[in-house]
Amino acid sequence: METVKRGFVPKDTVEFGPKAAAKLNAAAQELAFLLDRGYDTKSASTFVGNHHLLSERQRLALARITSPRAALEERERNKEQRYTKLARRALDSLERYLEEEP
């Protein structure tokens, strides 16, 4: 069976390969720095992409994988709240089940 790479472009091996990893990592750190200070994702990724001479595909990937710290913390809080609600529902169901048994 043939392996299919969804969204794969032949240049990806170069643009996202080991040689480009250091440049992308530095760009991601700089983008995160700007996003943490309130800059817009589009303008900040354009600025960082121009500085590091990134392709449009690299810039898009960078913008998609980088978030401001506040957004990450908010996601973590939401995840904790979902787990708390789920645990509360499970305990309520278990209590109701145990109350019904003779």
Secondary structure, 3 states (H helix, E strand, C coil): CCCCCCCCCCCHHHHCCHHHHHHHHHHHHHHHHHHHCCCCHHHHHHHHHHHCCCCHHHHHHHHHHCCCHHHHHHHHHHHHHHHHHHHHHHHHHHHHHHHHCC
